[in-house]
Amino acid sequence: IYDATRNATLAGTATAVGLGSDVVSATGTGVGTFDNKNVGTAKPVTVTGYTLTGTDAGNYTALQPVGVTADITAKPVTAMGMIASSKVYDGTTTASLSGGVLVGVIATDASNVALTQSGAFADKNVGTGKTVTVNNAIAGAEAGNYSLTQTSTTLSADITAKALTV
């Protein structure tokens, strides 16, 4: 899951191969590094940190694993605290939302990920406690590294009658 770093977790055990009867073992702690920090599939991972030990280790050179790939998946974030504002009838279903915040954005990305709030009343007519459907999105340079979930996809607000001067 996206964590704003290039660190890749490695699994398995390093093994020296092609040795015949020589006494050589693979040792060390492998370190994996993605080519970049962003979300993607089958991303190249550079592996370093493995060495050789044993009586015959000096006869060999440790080659690090190649062709390693892994995925970085989007980090889930949640939109919370949204409020739908009541409005005076204007002939549209557009609803104004405010107060929403994103929870779960990594601190270093905070200035590059923003919540874009939008909502719509079920219909354009006057009424109290009318359902407002929320349809938010995230924007910004790092938005592609996150997936948005919302705590509530419906809110409520009023549409009041528009005063007309005769």
N, C-alpha and C positions, 0 to 999 in steps of 0.2 A: 504494500500500500504506500502511496506517495508520502514521503516524509521530508521533502525539500533537500535531501542529500543525494549523493551518488553512490552511497554504500549499498552493496549487494550482500545478502546473507548466503554463505556457501554451505552446502550439506555434503555428506559423504566422507570417505577416507582416501587420502592421497596414497597411491601405490606406485612404486618404481616397477617398470616393465621392460622386458627385453634384456635381462641381465645374465642369462645362462646360470652358471654356478657361482658367479661373483657375489660377494656379500655387500649388498647395498640396500638401504631403506630410504623411503621418502619420509621426510619429517618437516616440521614447521607448521605454522598456522597460515592457511590461505586467506588472502584478503581479496574480496571482489569489489570492483568499481564499475558502475554503469558508465556509458559514454556521456550521458547527461542526466539531470535529475527529473526530467519530465515523464509524464505518463506515456506508455507505449507498449507494444507487444513485441516479443522476440528481440529485445534490445541487447546489443552486444555488451558483454561483461568481460573486463580485463581481470585476469587472476594473477596475483603475485604472492610471494611469501613462502613457497615450498623450496626446501633444500634437500641435499642427499647426505646420508651418514653411512658409516660402515667401513670395513677394512678396505674395500675396493672403490669407495666413493670418488677418490681422486681421479679415477679413470673415466669418469662420466661428467656430463654437464646436465644440470636439472633444467628441463624445459617445462615452462609453466603450461597449464591446460589452455587450449585454444578452442575457439568455436563455441564458447559458453554463451548462452543467451538466457534471458529471463524477462518477465513482464513487470511493469510498474502499473498498478491499477489506481484509479482515482480515489482520493480520500473523501469519504462522505462528510458533508457539512449540513447543518440544519438551520433553517430559517425560523426564527422564533420571535414572539412579541409583536406580531403585526396587529394593527388596529385599522378597521375600515371606518372612514369618515362619512357621516351623514351629509347629504347635499340637498340643495333646492332643485326641483325638477328642471332638467335642461334638455330633455328629449333624447338622451343617450343612456346607455347602460354602464358607462365608464365610472369606476369607483376609485377613489383616492385612498391609498394605503400609506400608513406611516408607522414608525416605531419598530420596524423589523430589523433584526440583527442576525448576522451569520455566526453560528457557534461551531467551533472545530477548525477554523482556519489557522494554519501555523503562523506564529507571530511574525516571522520574517517575510511572509507573503501578505500580511494584512493590508498593506497599502496598494497591493496589486490584485485584490479580489474584492468585488463589491456586490451587494445585493441589489438587483433591479426589481422593484416591486410593481406589480400590476394586478388589477382586479376588475371584476365586472358584476354588476347587479344581475339578477335573474331576468329582469325585464326593466323597461324604462319608466314604469308607472309609479305614482305616489304610493307609499306604504310604510309601515313600521316593521322593524325587525326583518327586513328583507335580506335574503341570502346573497352574499357576495362571494363569488368563486375567485380564489387566489391562483394566479398563474405567474409565479416569480421565476427569475433566472439569476445566474451569476455572470458577472462580466469582469473584464480586466485582464492584464497580461498573464496572470497565473490561473485564470478561471478553468482552463482545460485540465488542470491537475486535480480538480475537485468535482464531486457529484452532489447535487443539491437534493436534500429531502426537506420536507416541510412538516411542522408539527400540526398544522391545520390547513386544509385546503379550502375551507369555507369559513366565512365570518358573517357578521350581520351588521346592518346599518339602516338608517331611514332615508327615504326620499320624501321631502316635504313639498307641498304645493307652492308653485311660483305665484307671487302676487302680481296682479295686472291692474294697471291704472285705466279707468274708464273715463 
